[in-house]
């Protein structure tokens, strides 16, 4: 790539502002922005490195572009400004680092651009473009990062064992980039990750989980998970998933490999959603198959109640991984619990009551539940998959019909506890809960319509059976 081509590709006006603001120090745009620029990928995070004070440069540039705020991180010698168009510009002084074996926090001192590039995690992230007037647009590529981009390869600038031992989070980052970019990790790097996998223990769970979530959100997440498994990292950070691996045979009967099935479900759902938590539901939907696995001589392998046990495993996994224990966790737990329901509806003899109950329990998450269940239809026999998908199409059509007729989604029974108490002149008690529950069941079973007058009349009859009189 010619220098003029790179200069022309620096289309954002911030680069010319920096060029005109810097006099004597060498200054560069470096790292991920340059990598993505060469790959033609969008990127709004721009890293600027200067052989001088990054904080002083940030303050100078902020004044020139009328940025309202400069976020300064003195301990790290960095500063950031956010532009109105969504770009975030981080400024840092060039530095060199040395590491203590028991910490990923390096000893830092001022350095040159060459020092700064040596401390980068991968050669594709060590690429830099000069922003000085005399050399504006010149590509600085001391390690062959452009060659790696062409070859779709991830290699470290220095000896990989040192790179990963110094900062073990780089092992997760290597796998994340392989998954996001569809690149291969160089064989010496893969060997070094296997050798240094135990070093991941010095990394905070939050940082590990952040990288794992980025893998999950990549276009083909199975790439990352297979690398995590093959390097031994997955066994350390997510042993419940590793437990899914493998096939056991008894009397010639085997079950599917639930690890690879889970990855197939995750890949199936990826093109249809960027919702991290729906993808987590895909990961967790069969997580309880190992502890619920049993062999029956008549029927073969069973995993009874794995959806119930799996839903109970969600919170402990989320807690250990420092994932949010809020509505996101509840959402994943619900989808894991319900993931078998829509598949069961493919039985042609299924009554409408089963549809209503599923709609009621899934509520506003019914569409996501159906996406998960559609992704869960996997087989090595493509004809079998297509037959199941055709059956599932009919299930979805019937769900739409019932929803339009009965308005069950996000439905609340038309008779509240307050109405029951006022009608019969009673205080909160067992009878109130029973009447309310029986009305809900009657509507879901189709005994009465989802209508206030009909439900009220049914309430009166239920009260009469319980010895309650209308006041």
C-alpha positions in Angstrom: 0.0 0.0 0.0 1.4 3.4 -1.0 2.0 6.2 1.5 -0.4 8.5 -0.4 -3.1 5.9 -0.2 -2.8 5.7 3.6 -2.8 9.5 3.9 -6.0 9.7 1.8 -7.6 7.0 4.0 -7.1 9.2 7.1 -10.4 10.8 6.3 -11.4 12.0 9.7 -10.5 15.7 10.3 -9.1 14.9 13.7 -5.9 13.6 12.0 -5.1 16.9 10.3 -5.8 18.8 13.5 -3.2 16.6 15.3 -0.8 17.0 12.4 -1.0 20.8 12.6 -0.8 20.9 16.4 2.4 18.9 16.9 5.7 20.6 16.2 8.7 18.6 17.4 7.5 15.3 18.9 6.8 12.2 16.8 3.1 11.3 16.8 1.2 8.4 15.4 -2.2 6.8 15.1 -1.6 3.2 16.2 -3.2 -0.2 17.0 -6.7 -1.3 16.3 -7.8 1.7 14.2 -4.9 1.2 11.8 -5.6 -2.6 11.6 -9.3 -2.0 10.9 -8.5 0.8 8.4 -6.4 -1.7 6.4 -9.0 -4.4 6.7 -11.8 -2.0 5.6 -13.6 -2.5 8.9 -15.4 0.4 10.7 -13.7 1.6 13.9 -14.5 4.7 16.1 -11.8 4.1 18.7 -8.7 6.0 17.8 -5.4 5.6 19.7 -2.8 8.3 19.4 0.7 7.8 20.7 3.2 10.6 21.0 6.9 10.7 22.1 5.9 13.2 24.8 2.9 13.9 27.0 -0.3 12.3 25.8 -2.3 14.3 28.4 -0.9 17.7 27.2 -1.6 16.8 23.6 -5.2 15.7 24.5 -5.8 19.1 26.2 -4.4 21.0 23.2 -6.5 19.0 20.7 -9.7 19.3 22.8 -9.3 23.1 22.8 -9.0 23.1 19.0 -12.0 20.9 18.3 -14.2 22.4 21.1 -14.5 19.2 23.0 -16.4 19.8 26.2 -14.4 17.4 28.4 -11.0 15.7 28.6 -11.0 12.6 30.7 -7.5 12.3 32.2 -6.1 9.2 33.8 -2.8 10.4 35.4 -1.8 7.0 36.8 -1.7 5.7 33.2 -0.5 8.8 31.5 -3.5 8.8 29.2 -6.3 11.1 28.3 -9.5 10.7 26.2 -11.8 13.1 24.4 -15.2 12.1 22.8 -16.3 13.8 19.6 -19.9 14.5 18.7 -19.8 12.1 15.8 -19.2 9.1 18.3 -15.5 8.9 17.9 -13.4 8.4 21.0 -9.8 9.6 20.8 -7.3 8.3 23.4 -3.9 10.0 23.8 -0.9 8.3 25.4 2.8 9.0 25.6 5.1 6.3 24.0 6.3 4.0 26.6 8.2 0.8 27.3 7.3 -1.8 29.8 8.7 -4.5 32.0 6.7 -7.1 34.0 6.8 -8.9 37.3 5.8 -12.5 37.1 3.1 -12.3 39.7 1.2 -9.4 38.2 0.0 -8.2 34.7 0.6 -4.6 35.8 3.9 -3.5 34.2 6.6 -1.1 35.3 6.3 1.7 32.8 8.7 4.4 31.6 8.9 6.8 28.8 10.0 5.4 25.5 10.0 5.7 21.7 7.5 4.6 19.1 9.7 1.6 18.6 9.5 0.7 22.3 5.7 1.2 22.2 5.3 -1.1 19.3 7.3 -3.8 21.0 5.0 -3.9 23.9 1.9 -4.4 21.7 0.1 -7.8 21.9 0.1 -8.8 18.2 1.9 -7.7 15.1 -1.4 -6.7 13.5 -2.0 -4.3 16.5 1.5 -2.8 16.3 0.9 -1.0 13.0 1.2 2.8 13.2 0.8 5.6 10.8 2.7 8.9 11.1 0.8 12.1 11.7 3.7 14.4 11.5 3.7 16.9 8.6 6.9 15.6 6.9 5.9 12.0 7.1 2.1 12.2 7.2 0.6 8.9 6.1 3.7 6.8 6.4 3.1 3.3 7.6 5.4 2.1 10.3 5.4 -1.7 10.3 8.5 -3.2 12.0 7.1 -6.7 12.6 5.3 -7.5 9.4 1.8 -6.8 10.5 0.6 -6.0 7.0 1.8 -9.5 5.9 -0.1 -11.0 8.8 -3.3 -9.2 7.7 -2.9 -10.6 4.2 -2.3 -14.1 5.5 -5.0 -13.8 8.1 -2.6 -14.7 10.9 -2.2 -13.7 14.5 1.4 -13.5 15.7 3.1 -11.8 18.6 5.8 -9.1 18.0 8.2 -10.8 20.5 8.6 -14.4 21.6 5.0 -15.6 22.3 5.8 -17.3 25.6 7.1 -14.0 27.0 4.2 -12.1 25.5 1.6 -14.3 27.2 3.4 -14.8 30.4 3.9 -11.1 30.8 0.1 -10.4 30.3 -2.0 -13.6 30.2 -5.1 -11.7 29.1 -3.4 -11.6 25.7 -4.2 -15.3 25.4 -7.9 -14.4 25.5 -7.4 -11.5 23.2 -5.6 -13.7 20.6 -8.6 -16.1 20.6 -11.0 -13.2 20.5 -9.3 -11.7 17.4 -9.2 -15.1 15.7 -13.0 -15.4 16.3 -13.8 -11.8 15.3 -11.6 -11.6 12.2 -11.7 -15.3 11.1 -7.9 -15.4 11.5 -5.6 -18.3 12.4 -3.4 -18.1 15.5 0.3 -19.0 14.5 1.2 -22.5 15.8 4.0 -21.2 18.1 1.4 -18.8 19.7 -1.0 -21.7 20.1 1.6 -23.8 21.8 2.6 -20.9 24.1 -1.1 -20.4 25.1 -1.3 -24.1 26.1 1.9 -23.8 28.1 0.9 -20.6 29.8 -2.9 -21.3 30.3 -2.6 -21.5 34.1 -1.3 -17.9 34.1 -4.8 -16.8 33.4 -5.5 -17.1 37.1 -3.7 -13.8 37.8 -6.3 -11.9 35.6 -9.4 -10.5 37.1 -12.6 -12.3 36.3 -14.1 -9.1 34.9 -11.4 -8.8 32.2 -11.7 -12.5 31.3 -15.5 -12.2 31.0 -15.2 -9.1 28.9 -13.1 -11.0 26.4 -15.4 -14.0 26.5 -18.4 -11.8 25.8 -16.6 -10.4 22.7 -16.0 -13.9 21.5 -19.7 -14.8 22.1 -20.7 -11.7 20.1 -18.4 -12.5 17.1 -20.0 -13.7 13.8 -18.9 -17.3 14.3 -18.4 -17.8 18.0 -17.6 -21.5 17.7 -14.2 -20.5 16.3 -13.3 -18.9 19.6 -14.8 -21.6 21.8 -13.0 -24.4 19.9 -9.7 -22.5 20.5 -10.5 -22.0 24.2 -11.2 -25.7 24.5 -8.1 -26.9 22.5 -5.8 -24.6 24.4 -7.1 -25.7 27.8 -8.3 -22.2 28.8 -12.0 -23.2 28.7 -11.5 -25.9 31.3 -10.2 -23.1 33.7 -12.7 -20.4 32.9 -15.9 -22.4 32.1 -15.6 -26.0 33.3 -19.4 -26.5 33.0 -19.1 -26.1 29.3 -16.2 -28.5 29.0 -18.3 -31.1 30.8 -20.6 -31.2 27.8 -17.7 -32.6 25.6 -17.6 -36.2 24.5 -19.9 -39.1 23.6 -20.5 -42.1 25.9 -21.6 -45.5 24.6 -23.4 -48.3 26.4 -24.7 -51.4 24.6 -23.9 -49.7 21.4 -26.1 -46.7 22.1 -24.5 -43.2 22.2 -25.7 -39.7 22.7 -24.8 -36.6 20.7 -21.7 -34.6 21.7 -23.4 -31.8 23.6 -20.4 -29.5 23.4 -20.4 -29.4 19.6 -24.2 -29.3 19.6 -24.1 -26.2 21.8 -21.6 -24.6 19.5 -23.8 -25.4 16.5 -26.8 -23.8 18.3 -24.7 -20.7 19.1 -23.5 -20.4 15.5 -27.1 -20.9 14.3 -28.5 -18.1 16.4 -25.6 -15.7 15.8 -26.8 -14.4 12.4 -30.3 -13.7 13.9 -29.4 -11.7 17.0 -26.8 -9.4 18.5 -28.4 -9.8 21.9 -25.6 -11.0 24.1 -28.0 -12.6 26.6 -29.9 -14.6 24.0 -26.5 -15.9 22.9 -25.8 -16.8 26.5 -29.1 -18.7 26.6 -27.9 -20.7 23.6 -24.7 -21.5 25.5 -26.6 -22.5 28.7 -29.6 -24.3 27.2 -28.1 -27.8 27.6 -25.6 -27.0 30.4 -27.2 -29.4 32.8 -27.1 -32.5 30.5 -24.0 -33.9 32.2 -25.4 -33.9 35.7 -28.8 -35.2 34.5 -27.5 -37.9 32.1 -28.8 -41.4 32.7 -28.9 -44.6 30.7 -32.1 -46.7 30.4 -31.8 -50.0 28.7 -35.2 -49.6 27.0 -34.9 -46.0 25.7 -31.1 -45.3 25.8 -29.7 -42.1 27.1 -31.9 -39.6 28.9 -31.5 -36.1 30.3 -34.7 -35.7 32.2 -35.3 -32.2 33.7 -32.1 -30.8 32.3 -34.0 -27.6 31.5 -35.0 -27.3 35.2 -31.6 -28.1 36.6 -30.0 -25.9 33.9 -32.1 -22.9 34.8 -30.8 -23.3 38.4 -27.2 -23.4 37.2 -27.5 -20.0 35.5 -27.1 -17.9 38.6 -24.0 -19.6 40.0 -22.3 -19.4 36.6 -23.2 -15.7 36.2 -22.1 -15.0 39.8 -18.7 -16.6 39.3 -18.2 -14.9 36.0 -19.1 -11.5 37.4 -22.0 -11.3 34.9 -25.0 -9.1 35.9 -27.4 -10.8 38.4 -30.3 -8.6 37.2 -33.0 -8.9 34.6 -30.4 -10.2 32.1 -29.7 -13.2 34.3 -33.4 -13.8 34.9 -34.0 -13.6 31.1 -31.3 -16.3 30.4 -32.7 -18.5 33.2 -36.2 -18.2 31.8 -35.2 -19.2 28.3 -33.2 -22.1 29.5 -36.2 -23.3 31.6 -38.6 -23.0 28.6 -36.4 -24.1 25.7 -38.0 -27.5 25.3 -41.6 -26.2 25.3 -41.9 -25.0 21.7 -40.3 -28.1 20.3 -42.9 -30.2 22.2 -45.6 -28.3 20.4 -44.6 -30.0 17.1 -46.8 -32.9 18.2 -49.9 -32.6 16.0 -52.2 -33.6 18.9 -51.1 -30.6 21.0 -54.0 -28.7 22.5 -54.3 -24.9 22.3 -54.0 -24.8 26.1 -50.3 -25.8 25.8 -49.8 -22.9 23.4 -51.5 -20.5 25.8 -49.5 -21.6 28.8 -46.2 -21.2 26.9 -47.3 -17.7 25.6 -48.2 -16.8 29.2 -44.9 -18.0 30.7 -42.7 -16.6 27.9 -44.4 -13.3 27.8 -42.5 -10.6 25.9 -39.6 -13.0 25.4 -41.6 -15.4 23.2 -39.9 -14.3 20.0 -36.4 -14.8 21.5 -37.5 -18.2 22.8 -38.6 -19.2 19.3 -35.3 -18.1 17.8 -33.5 -20.2 20.4 -35.6 -23.3 19.7 -35.2 -22.9 15.9 -31.4 -22.7 16.4 -31.6 -25.8 18.6 -32.8 -27.9 15.7 -29.6 -29.6 14.6 -28.6 -32.9 13.1 -26.0 -34.4 10.8 -28.9 -35.4 8.6 -29.9 -32.2 6.7 -33.2 -33.8 5.5 -34.2 -34.4 9.1 -33.4 -30.8 10.0 -35.6 -29.5 7.2 -38.5 -31.7 8.3 -38.3 -30.4 11.8 -38.0 -26.8 10.6 -41.1 -27.3 8.5 -43.0 -28.6 11.6 -41.7 -25.6 13.6 -43.0 -23.2 11.0 -46.5 -24.6 11.7 -45.9 -24.2 15.4 -45.0 -20.5 14.9 -48.0 -20.0 12.7 -50.3 -21.4 15.3 -48.7 -19.3 18.0 -49.5 -16.2 16.0 -53.1 -17.3 15.5 -53.6 -18.0 19.2 -51.9 -14.8 20.2 -54.2 -12.8 17.9 -57.3 -14.5 19.2 -56.6 -14.7 23.0 -54.1 -11.9 23.6 -52.0 -14.0 26.0 -48.6 -12.4 25.6 -47.9 -10.1 28.6 -51.4 -11.0 29.7 -52.6 -10.4 33.3 -55.8 -12.2 34.5 -58.7 -9.8 34.2 -59.7 -10.4 37.9 -57.2 -9.1 40.4 -56.9 -10.0 44.1 -58.4 -6.7 45.1 -61.5 -7.4 43.0 -61.9 -10.8 44.6 -61.5 -9.4 48.2 -64.0 -6.6 47.5 -66.5 -8.9 45.9 -66.6 -11.3 48.8 -65.8 -8.9 51.6 -62.7 -10.8 52.7 -59.0 -10.0 53.6 -55.9 -11.5 52.0 -56.1 -15.3 52.5 -55.7 -18.7 50.8 -59.1 -18.4 49.1 -58.1 -15.2 47.2 -54.9 -16.9 45.8 -56.8 -20.0 44.8 -59.6 -18.2 43.0 -57.1 -16.0 41.2 -55.1 -19.1 40.1 -58.2 -21.0 39.1 -59.3 -18.1 36.9 -55.9 -17.9 35.2 -55.9 -21.7 34.6 -59.5 -21.6 33.2 -58.5 -19.0 30.7 -55.3 -20.7 29.6 -57.2 -24.0 29.3 -59.9 -22.3 27.2 -62.7 -23.1 29.7 -63.6 -19.4 29.7 -62.6 -16.5 27.4 -60.0 -13.8 28.3 -62.9 -11.5 29.1 -63.7 -9.5 32.3 -67.5 -10.3 32.5 -67.0 -14.0 31.8 -64.1 -14.2 34.3 -66.2 -12.3 36.9 -69.0 -14.8 36.6 -66.6 -17.7 36.9 -65.1 -16.0 40.0 -68.5 -15.9 41.6 -69.1 -19.6 40.9 -65.6 -20.5 42.4 -66.4 -18.4 45.5 -69.7 -20.2 45.9 -67.9 -23.6 45.9 -65.6 -22.3 48.7 -68.6 -21.0 50.7 -68.0 -17.4 49.9 -70.9 -15.0 49.3 -71.0 -11.9 47.2 -71.4 -8.8 49.5 
